[in-house]
């Protein structure tokens, strides 16, 4: 398996998100994760870490990328100004459980890295 993680300018994301995963092949062996660069390696790493946990759980549970993408893009299209919620926090998200678990692990990693979650969350939400 090849996993490529790339920091990008936020406007280079496929849609309004700070972290995105995409399978680059039908066999799910070539994965691209893009992270909006927040000029803080720990923050960038935490987003990439979350995405990797989430996508591997989706792979294990046969949740299709297309279903996740469709949900996320529709969620972003109807987002109200000032709403900083995550699509994966919506119980209707096809990857709700996977996103919730990834967030738990991400919070544990943030603590180990000495990252204050509220500061990190504020930065991610402001992108």
C-alpha positions in Angstrom: 0.0 0.0 0.0 1.2 3.5 -0.8 0.0 6.3 1.4 0.9 9.9 0.3 0.3 12.8 2.6 0.6 16.3 1.2 0.2 19.7 2.8 -1.6 22.0 0.4 -2.9 25.5 0.3 -6.4 25.5 1.6 -7.9 26.6 -1.8 -6.3 23.5 -3.4 -8.7 21.1 -1.5 -11.4 19.5 -3.5 -14.0 21.1 -1.3 -14.2 23.1 1.9 -12.3 20.9 4.2 -8.9 20.9 6.0 -8.4 17.1 5.5 -9.3 14.9 2.6 -8.7 11.3 1.6 -8.9 9.8 -1.8 -8.3 6.3 -3.2 -6.2 6.7 -6.3 -7.0 3.1 -7.6 -9.8 0.6 -7.6 -8.0 -1.8 -5.3 -7.6 0.7 -2.5 -3.9 0.3 -2.4 -2.9 3.9 -3.3 -4.2 6.6 -1.0 -3.8 10.3 -1.1 -4.4 12.5 2.0 -4.3 16.2 1.5 -4.1 18.6 4.5 -4.6 22.3 4.5 -1.3 23.7 5.6 -1.8 25.5 9.0 1.9 26.4 9.3 2.2 24.1 12.4 3.5 20.6 11.8 1.7 19.2 14.8 -1.6 20.5 13.6 -1.0 19.3 10.0 0.0 15.9 11.4 -3.1 15.6 13.5 -5.4 16.2 10.6 -3.5 13.6 8.5 -3.6 11.2 11.4 -7.3 11.6 11.7 -7.8 11.1 8.0 -5.7 7.9 8.0 -7.6 6.4 10.9 -11.0 7.3 9.3 -10.2 6.0 5.8 -8.8 2.7 7.1 -12.0 2.1 9.1 -14.1 3.0 6.1 -12.0 0.5 4.0 -12.5 -2.2 6.6 -16.2 -1.6 6.8 -16.8 -1.3 3.0 -17.9 2.4 3.2 -17.4 3.8 -0.3 -15.3 6.9 -0.9 -18.1 8.1 -3.3 -20.7 7.9 -0.4 -18.4 9.9 1.9 -17.6 12.5 -0.8 -21.2 12.9 -1.8 -22.2 13.4 1.8 -19.4 15.8 2.6 -19.9 17.9 -0.5 -23.7 18.2 0.0 -23.1 19.1 3.7 -20.7 21.8 2.7 -23.1 23.1 0.0 -25.9 23.7 2.6 -23.6 25.0 5.4 -24.9 28.2 7.0 -22.4 31.0 7.6 -20.7 30.7 11.0 -21.3 27.0 11.2 -18.0 25.2 11.9 -19.4 21.7 12.4 -17.8 18.7 10.9 -19.8 16.7 8.3 -18.6 13.5 10.1 -20.3 14.7 13.3 -23.7 14.5 11.6 -25.3 11.2 12.7 -26.5 10.8 9.1 -23.0 10.7 7.8 -22.2 7.3 6.2 -18.9 7.3 8.1 -20.2 8.8 11.4 -18.8 6.0 13.7 -15.5 6.0 11.8 -15.1 9.8 12.1 -16.0 9.7 15.8 -13.4 7.0 16.6 -10.8 8.9 14.5 -11.5 12.1 16.5 -11.0 10.2 19.8 -7.6 8.9 18.7 -6.7 12.3 17.3 -7.4 13.9 20.7 -5.3 11.3 22.4 -2.4 12.0 20.0 -2.8 15.8 20.5 -2.4 15.3 24.2 0.8 13.2 23.7 2.1 16.0 21.4 1.4 18.7 23.9 -1.2 20.3 21.7 -4.0 22.2 23.4 -7.2 20.8 21.8 -9.1 24.1 22.0 -6.3 26.0 20.2 -6.0 23.3 17.6 -9.8 23.1 17.1 -10.0 26.9 16.8 -7.3 27.0 14.1 -8.9 24.1 12.2 -12.3 25.9 12.3 -10.9 29.2 11.1 -9.4 27.8 7.9 
